[in-house]
Amino acid sequence: MIKHIVLFKFFENKKESDTKILMDKLMKLPEKIDLIRSYEVGANIIEGPRNYDVSLIATFDTLEDLKVYGKTEPHIEFLKYMDTVVIDVKVLDYEF
């Protein structure tokens, strides 16, 4: 199994207005991409200079499934939106 963790940091002027929109778009991906085995999205609840704003934790059966997920049309469409509101993204993928 592969764990895929993503942290999103919004542009300061986009944080309030677009957090819910980004989270809603993320939550719709499992309905459209059947490679996803589990999926969790959450918003940060403690402000701080090192904190990010939204997290995604997903699992996939294989590394190949994760790679295919990244190339699906729903994911690519999400990335296009993400680029308009997010200033930084951190990603960690590991096998467990």
DONU-353567 format. One record per residue (C-alpha): residue number from 1; residue in one letter; x, y negated, z. Coordinates in steps of 0.5 Angstrom, whole numbers, plus 2048, in hexadecimal, padded with zeros to 3 digits. Layout:
> NUM_a_X_Y_Z
...
This chain:
> 1_m_800_800_800
> 2_i_802_7F9_7FF
> 3_k_801_7F3_803
> 4_h_800_7EC_800
> 5_i_800_7E6_804
> 6_v_800_7DF_801
> 7_l_800_7D8_805
> 8_f_7FD_7D2_802
> 9_k_7FF_7CB_804
> 10_f_7FA_7C5_801
> 11_f_7FC_7BF_7FE
> 12_e_7FA_7BA_804
> 13_n_7F5_7B6_800
> 14_k_7F2_7BD_7FE
> 15_k_7F2_7C1_805
> 16_e_7EB_7BF_807
> 17_s_7E7_7BF_801
> 18_d_7EA_7C5_7FE
> 19_t_7EB_7CA_803
> 20_k_7E4_7CD_803
> 21_i_7E4_7CD_7FB
> 22_l_7EB_7D1_7FB
> 23_m_7E9_7D6_800
> 24_d_7E2_7D7_7FC
> 25_k_7E6_7D8_7F6
> 26_l_7EB_7DD_7FA
> 27_m_7E5_7E1_7FD
> 28_k_7E2_7E2_7F6
> 29_l_7E8_7E6_7F3
> 30_p_7E7_7ED_7F6
> 31_e_7E0_7ED_7F3
> 32_k_7E4_7EC_7EC
> 33_i_7EA_7F0_7ED
> 34_d_7E9_7F7_7EF
> 35_l_7F0_7F8_7F1
> 36_i_7F0_7F5_7F7
> 37_r_7EF_7FA_7FD
> 38_s_7EE_7F5_803
> 39_y_7EE_7ED_803
> 40_e_7EE_7E8_808
> 41_v_7EE_7E0_808
> 42_g_7EE_7DB_80E
> 43_a_7EF_7D4_80F
> 44_n_7F5_7D1_814
> 45_i_7F2_7CF_81B
> 46_i_7F8_7CC_81E
> 47_e_7FB_7C6_81A
> 48_g_803_7C5_81A
> 49_p_808_7C3_816
> 50_r_80A_7CA_814
> 51_n_803_7CD_813
> 52_y_800_7CF_80D
> 53_d_7F8_7CD_80B
> 54_v_7F5_7D4_809
> 55_s_7F8_7DB_809
> 56_l_7F6_7E1_804
> 57_i_7F8_7E8_806
> 58_a_7F6_7EE_801
> 59_t_7F8_7F5_800
> 60_f_7F9_7F9_7FA
> 61_d_7FA_800_7F9
> 62_t_801_7FF_7F5
> 63_l_806_7FA_7F3
> 64_e_803_7FB_7EC
> 65_d_7FC_7F9_7EE
> 66_l_7FF_7F3_7F1
> 67_k_802_7F1_7EB
> 68_v_7FC_7F2_7E6
> 69_y_7F8_7EE_7EB
> 70_g_7FD_7E8_7EA
> 71_k_7FB_7E9_7E3
> 72_t_7F4_7E9_7E3
> 73_e_7EF_7E4_7E0
> 74_p_7EC_7E2_7E7
> 75_h_7F3_7E1_7EA
> 76_i_7F5_7DD_7E5
> 77_e_7EF_7D9_7E5
> 78_f_7F0_7D8_7ED
> 79_l_7F7_7D6_7EC
> 80_k_7F5_7D0_7E7
> 81_y_7F1_7CD_7EC
> 82_m_7F6_7CF_7F2
> 83_d_7FB_7CB_7EE
> 84_t_7F7_7C5_7EF
> 85_v_7F6_7C5_7F6
> 86_v_7FC_7C8_7F9
> 87_i_803_7C5_7FA
> 88_d_806_7CC_7FD
> 89_v_805_7D3_7FD
> 90_k_809_7D9_800
> 91_v_808_7E0_7FF
> 92_l_80A_7E6_802
> 93_d_809_7ED_7FF
> 94_y_80B_7F4_803
> 95_e_80A_7FB_802
> 96_f_807_7FF_809
